[in-house]
Amino acid sequence: MTEKPVEEMSFEEAMRELETVVSQLERGDVALEDSIRLYERGAALKARCEVKLKEAEEKVASITLDRDGTPTGTAPVGDL
């Protein structure tokens, strides 16, 4: 597990660490205090993944296409 702040992680970094946290919690061989700390870190990592996925969805949704289907740029999501 890294000590990198969750809010600075990419989606891939957060997902990788979340998988590690879940694995450790599932093994059940972690002390209670450590389990609580891992659970809190896991919740923050899950939230980070959700934010990064939403950002990606918004970027994809904002891509505009010309008549031939070629991307021409982006439009504000609210304009779609």
C-alpha distances in whole Angstrom, upper triangle without the diagonal:
4,7,9,11,11,15,15,13,15,15,14,10,10,12,9,6,9,10,7,8,11,11,10,13,15,15,17,16,14,16,17,16,12,13,15,12,10,13,13,10,11,14,13,12,15,17,16,16,20,21,20,22,25,25,25,28,30,30,31,33,35,36,40,42,45,48,47,43,42,39,41,39,37,38,37,36,38,41,40
4,5,9,9,13,12,10,13,14,13,10,10,12,10,8,11,13,10,11,14,15,14,16,19,19,20,20,17,19,20,18,15,16,17,13,12,15,14,11,12,15,13,12,15,17,15,16,19,20,19,21,24,23,24,27,28,28,30,32,33,34,38,40,44,47,46,42,41,38,39,37,35,37,35,34,37,40,39
4,6,8,11,11,11,14,16,15,12,11,14,13,10,13,15,13,13,16,17,16,18,21,21,22,21,18,19,20,17,14,16,16,12,12,15,13,10,13,15,13,12,16,17,15,17,20,20,19,22,24,24,25,28,29,29,31,33,34,35,39,41,45,48,47,44,42,39,40,37,35,37,35,34,37,39,39
4,6,9,7,7,11,13,13,10,10,13,13,10,13,16,14,14,18,19,18,20,23,24,24,24,21,22,23,20,18,19,18,15,14,16,15,11,13,15,12,11,15,15,13,15,18,17,16,19,22,21,22,25,26,26,28,30,31,32,36,38,41,45,44,40,39,36,37,34,32,33,32,31,33,36,36
4,5,6,7,11,13,14,11,10,14,14,12,13,17,16,15,18,20,19,20,23,25,25,25,22,23,23,20,18,19,18,14,14,15,13,10,12,13,10,10,13,13,11,13,16,15,15,18,20,19,20,23,24,24,27,29,29,31,34,37,40,44,43,40,38,35,36,32,30,32,30,29,31,34,34
4,5,5,9,10,12,9,7,11,12,10,11,14,14,13,16,18,18,19,21,23,24,24,22,23,22,20,18,18,17,14,13,14,11,8,10,10,7,6,10,9,7,10,12,11,11,15,16,16,18,20,21,22,24,26,26,28,32,35,38,41,41,37,36,33,34,31,28,29,27,26,28,31,31
4,6,8,10,13,11,9,13,15,13,14,17,18,17,19,22,22,22,25,27,27,28,25,26,25,23,21,21,20,17,16,17,14,11,13,12,9,9,11,10,7,10,12,10,10,14,15,14,16,18,19,19,22,23,24,26,29,32,36,39,39,35,34,30,31,28,26,26,24,23,25,29,29
4,7,10,12,9,9,13,14,13,14,18,18,18,20,22,23,23,26,28,29,29,26,28,27,25,23,23,22,19,18,19,17,14,15,15,12,11,14,13,9,11,14,12,11,15,16,14,16,19,19,19,22,24,24,25,29,32,35,39,38,35,33,30,30,27,25,26,25,24,27,29,30
4,6,8,6,6,9,10,10,11,14,15,15,18,19,20,21,23,25,26,27,25,26,26,24,22,22,21,18,17,18,16,13,13,14,11,9,12,11,8,9,12,11,9,13,15,14,14,18,19,18,20,23,23,25,28,31,34,37,37,33,32,28,30,27,25,26,25,24,27,30,29
4,5,5,6,9,10,11,12,14,16,16,18,20,21,23,24,26,28,29,27,29,29,27,24,24,24,21,19,20,18,15,15,16,13,10,12,12,8,8,11,10,8,10,13,12,12,15,16,16,17,20,21,22,25,28,31,34,33,30,28,25,27,24,22,24,23,22,25,27,27
4,6,5,6,9,10,10,12,14,15,16,18,20,21,22,24,26,28,26,28,28,27,24,23,23,21,18,18,18,15,13,14,12,9,10,10,7,5,9,9,6,8,11,10,10,13,15,15,16,18,20,21,24,27,30,33,32,28,27,24,26,24,22,24,23,21,24,26,25
4,5,5,6,9,10,11,13,14,15,17,19,20,21,23,25,26,25,27,28,27,24,23,23,21,18,19,19,16,14,16,14,11,12,13,10,8,12,12,10,11,14,14,13,15,18,17,18,21,22,23,26,28,32,34,33,29,28,26,28,26,24,26,26,24,27,30,28
4,6,5,6,9,10,11,12,14,16,17,19,20,22,24,24,23,25,25,24,21,21,21,18,16,17,17,13,12,14,13,9,11,13,10,9,13,13,11,13,16,16,15,18,20,20,21,24,25,26,29,31,35,38,36,33,32,29,31,28,27,29,28,26,30,32,31
4,6,5,6,9,10,10,12,14,15,16,18,20,22,23,21,23,23,22,19,18,18,16,13,14,13,10,9,11,9,5,8,9,7,6,10,11,10,11,14,15,15,17,19,20,21,23,25,26,30,32,35,38,37,34,32,30,31,29,27,28,27,25,28,31,30
4,5,5,6,9,10,10,12,14,15,16,18,20,22,21,23,23,23,20,18,19,17,14,14,15,12,10,11,11,7,8,10,9,7,10,12,10,11,14,15,15,17,19,20,20,23,25,26,29,31,35,37,36,33,32,29,32,29,27,29,28,26,29,31,30
4,5,5,7,9,10,11,13,15,16,17,19,20,19,22,23,22,19,18,19,17,14,15,16,13,11,14,13,9,11,14,12,10,14,16,14,15,18,19,18,20,23,23,23,26,28,28,32,34,37,40,38,35,34,31,34,32,30,32,31,29,32,35,33
4,5,5,6,9,10,11,12,14,16,17,18,16,19,20,19,15,15,16,14,10,12,13,9,8,11,11,8,10,13,11,11,14,16,15,16,19,20,20,22,24,25,25,28,30,31,34,36,40,42,41,38,37,34,36,34,32,34,32,31,33,36,35
4,5,5,6,9,10,11,12,14,16,17,16,18,18,18,15,13,14,13,9,10,11,8,6,9,9,6,7,10,10,9,12,14,14,15,18,19,19,21,23,24,25,27,29,30,34,36,39,42,41,37,37,34,36,34,32,33,32,29,32,35,33
4,5,5,6,9,10,10,12,15,16,16,19,19,19,16,15,16,15,11,12,14,11,9,12,13,10,10,14,13,12,15,17,16,16,20,21,21,22,25,26,26,28,30,31,35,37,40,42,41,38,37,35,37,35,33,35,34,31,34,37,35
4,6,5,6,9,10,11,13,14,13,16,17,17,14,13,15,13,10,11,13,11,9,13,14,11,12,16,15,14,17,20,19,19,23,24,23,25,28,29,29,31,33,34,38,40,43,46,44,41,40,38,40,38,36,38,36,34,37,40,38
4,5,5,6,9,10,11,12,11,14,14,14,11,9,11,10,6,8,10,8,6,10,11,9,11,14,14,14,17,19,19,20,22,24,24,26,28,29,30,32,34,35,39,41,44,47,46,42,42,39,41,39,37,38,36,34,36,39,38
4,5,5,6,9,10,12,12,15,15,15,13,10,12,12,8,8,11,10,7,10,13,11,11,14,15,14,16,19,19,19,22,24,24,25,28,29,29,31,34,35,39,40,44,46,45,42,41,39,41,39,37,38,37,34,36,39,38
4,5,5,6,9,11,11,14,15,17,13,11,14,14,10,11,14,13,11,14,16,14,14,18,18,17,20,22,22,22,25,27,27,28,31,32,32,34,36,37,41,42,46,48,47,43,43,41,43,41,39,41,39,37,39,42,41
4,5,5,7,8,7,11,12,13,10,8,12,12,8,10,13,12,11,14,16,14,15,19,19,19,21,24,24,24,27,29,29,30,33,34,34,36,38,40,43,45,49,51,50,46,46,43,46,44,42,43,41,39,41,44,43
4,5,5,8,7,10,10,12,9,7,9,10,7,8,11,11,10,12,15,14,15,18,19,19,21,23,24,24,27,29,29,30,33,34,34,36,38,40,43,45,49,51,50,47,46,44,46,44,42,43,41,39,41,44,42
4,5,8,9,12,13,15,13,10,13,14,11,11,15,15,12,15,18,17,16,20,21,20,22,25,25,25,28,30,30,31,33,35,35,36,39,40,44,46,49,51,50,46,46,44,47,45,43,44,42,39,42,44,43
4,6,8,11,13,15,13,11,14,15,12,13,17,17,15,18,20,19,19,23,24,23,25,28,28,28,31,33,33,34,37,38,38,40,42,43,47,48,52,54,53,49,49,47,50,47,46,47,45,43,45,48,46
4,6,8,9,12,11,8,12,14,12,12,16,16,15,18,20,20,20,23,25,24,26,29,29,29,32,34,34,35,38,39,40,41,44,45,49,51,54,56,55,52,51,49,52,49,47,48,46,44,46,49,47
4,7,9,12,10,9,13,14,12,14,17,17,17,19,22,21,22,25,26,26,28,31,31,32,34,36,36,37,40,41,42,43,46,47,51,53,56,58,57,54,53,51,53,51,49,50,48,46,48,51,50
4,6,8,6,6,10,10,9,11,14,14,14,17,19,19,20,23,24,24,26,29,29,30,32,34,35,36,38,40,40,42,44,46,49,51,55,58,57,53,52,50,52,49,47,48,46,44,46,49,48
4,6,5,6,9,10,10,12,14,15,16,18,20,20,22,24,25,26,28,30,31,32,34,36,37,38,40,42,43,44,46,48,52,54,58,60,59,55,55,52,54,52,49,50,48,46,48,51,50
4,5,5,6,9,10,10,12,14,15,16,19,20,21,23,24,25,27,29,30,31,33,35,36,37,39,41,42,43,45,47,51,53,57,59,59,55,55,52,54,51,48,49,47,44,46,49,49
4,5,5,6,9,10,11,12,14,16,17,18,20,22,23,24,26,28,29,30,32,33,35,36,38,40,41,42,44,46,50,52,56,59,58,54,54,51,52,50,47,48,45,43,45,48,48
4,5,5,6,8,10,10,12,14,15,16,18,20,21,22,24,26,27,28,30,31,33,34,36,37,39,40,42,44,48,50,54,56,56,52,51,48,50,47,45,46,44,42,43,47,46
4,5,5,6,9,10,10,12,14,15,16,18,20,21,22,24,25,27,28,30,31,32,34,36,37,38,40,42,46,48,52,55,54,50,50,47,49,46,44,44,42,40,42,45,44
4,5,5,6,9,10,11,13,14,15,17,18,20,21,23,25,26,27,29,30,32,33,35,36,38,39,42,45,48,51,54,54,50,49,46,48,45,43,43,41,38,40,43,43
4,5,5,6,9,10,11,12,14,16,17,18,20,21,23,24,26,27,29,30,32,33,35,36,38,40,44,46,50,53,52,48,48,45,46,43,41,41,39,37,39,42,42
4,5,5,6,9,10,10,12,14,15,16,18,20,21,22,24,26,27,28,30,31,33,34,36,38,42,44,48,50,50,46,45,42,44,41,39,40,38,36,38,41,40
4,5,5,6,9,10,10,12,14,15,17,18,20,21,23,24,26,27,29,30,32,33,35,37,40,43,47,49,49,45,44,42,43,41,38,39,36,34,36,39,38
4,5,5,6,9,10,11,13,14,16,17,19,20,21,23,25,26,27,29,31,32,33,36,39,42,46,48,48,44,44,41,42,39,37,37,35,32,34,37,37
4,5,5,6,9,10,11,12,14,15,17,18,20,21,23,24,26,27,29,30,32,34,37,40,44,46,46,42,41,39,40,37,35,35,33,31,33,36,36
4,5,5,6,9,10,10,12,14,15,16,18,20,21,22,24,26,27,28,30,32,36,38,42,45,44,40,40,37,39,36,34,34,32,30,32,35,34
4,5,5,6,9,10,11,13,14,15,17,19,20,21,23,25,26,27,29,31,35,37,41,44,43,40,39,36,38,35,32,33,30,28,30,33,32
4,5,5,6,9,10,11,12,14,15,17,19,20,21,23,25,26,27,29,33,36,40,42,42,38,38,35,36,33,30,31,28,26,28,31,31
4,5,5,6,9,10,11,12,14,15,17,18,20,21,23,24,26,28,31,34,38,40,40,36,35,32,34,31,29,30,28,26,28,31,30
4,5,5,6,9,10,11,12,14,15,17,18,20,21,22,24,26,30,33,36,39,38,35,34,31,33,31,28,28,27,24,26,29,28
4,5,5,6,9,10,11,12,14,15,17,19,20,21,23,25,29,31,35,38,38,34,34,30,32,29,26,26,24,22,23,27,26
4,5,5,6,9,10,11,12,14,15,17,19,20,21,23,27,30,33,36,36,32,32,28,30,27,24,25,23,21,23,26,26
4,5,5,6,9,10,11,12,14,15,17,18,20,22,25,28,32,34,34,30,29,27,28,26,23,24,22,20,23,26,24
4,6,5,6,9,10,10,12,14,15,16,18,21,24,27,30,33,33,29,29,26,28,25,22,22,20,18,20,23,22
4,5,5,6,9,10,11,12,14,15,17,19,23,25,29,32,32,28,28,25,26,23,20,20,18,16,18,21,21
4,5,5,6,9,10,11,12,14,15,17,21,24,27,30,30,26,25,22,24,21,18,19,18,16,19,21,20
4,5,5,6,9,10,11,12,14,16,19,22,26,28,28,24,24,21,23,20,18,19,17,15,18,20,19
4,5,5,6,9,10,10,12,15,18,21,25,27,27,24,23,20,22,19,16,16,15,12,14,17,16
4,5,5,6,9,10,11,13,16,19,23,26,26,23,22,19,20,17,14,14,13,11,14,16,16
4,5,5,6,9,10,11,15,17,21,24,24,20,19,16,18,15,13,14,14,12,15,17,16
4,5,5,6,9,10,14,16,20,22,23,19,19,16,18,15,13,13,13,10,13,15,13
4,5,5,6,9,12,15,19,22,22,19,18,15,16,14,10,10,9,7,10,12,11
4,5,5,7,10,13,17,20,20,17,16,12,13,11,8,9,9,8,12,13,12
4,5,6,9,11,15,18,18,14,14,11,13,11,9,10,11,9,13,13,11
4,6,8,11,15,17,18,14,14,12,13,11,9,9,9,7,10,10,8
4,6,10,13,16,17,14,14,10,11,8,5,5,6,5,9,8,7
4,7,10,13,14,11,10,7,8,6,4,6,9,9,12,11,10
4,7,10,11,9,8,6,6,6,5,6,10,10,13,11,9
4,7,7,5,5,4,5,8,9,10,13,14,16,14,12
4,5,5,5,6,6,9,11,12,16,17,19,16,14
4,6,7,10,10,13,15,16,19,19,21,18,16
4,6,9,10,14,16,17,21,21,23,20,18
4,6,9,12,13,15,18,18,21,18,16
4,6,9,12,14,18,18,21,19,17
4,6,8,11,14,15,18,16,15
4,7,9,13,15,17,15,14
4,7,10,12,15,13,13
4,7,9,11,10,10
4,6,8,7,7
4,5,5,7
4,5,6
4,6
4
